Amino acid sequence: MGALVDALADVRAARAAALLGGRPSDVLAAARTTVTVVGALADRLGIDDAEIARSLADAEALARAVADAVRQHPEIAAPLSAALRAREQPDAADALARLAAAHTPPQTPAHALSEVLA
């Protein structure tokens, strides 16, 4: 069972990174693999498939909401990334940081501002 749990953690990290990185084909592949691994775990543990489906849908909605929020407010990525790292999710933390970097406007150097103001 440990191998299935490890596989699920790897797939979830890959799926989160693909979702946040804007790679839909990788998101779909990871989602299919997640369903397979979760199904195997559910069978082994006797867990209701409907409960799992709801949990996966909730996780998907949360990941999409976080990605949307980071796109609109890249400054929130730093505390979210720190929280993910604290929960041993470095791949998801890195994906958030990359997403924020892609949506952060370039900074104007201080010397350029002083020239404009002079």
Salt bridges, closest charged atoms under 4 A:
ASP26 OD2 - ARG23 NE 2.95
GLU60 OE1 - ARG15 NH2 1.83
GLU60 OE2 - ARG64 NE 2.91
ASP68 OD1 - ARG71 NH1 3.12
GLU75 OE2 - HIS73 ND1 3.68
ASP94 OD1 - ARG85 NH2 2.46
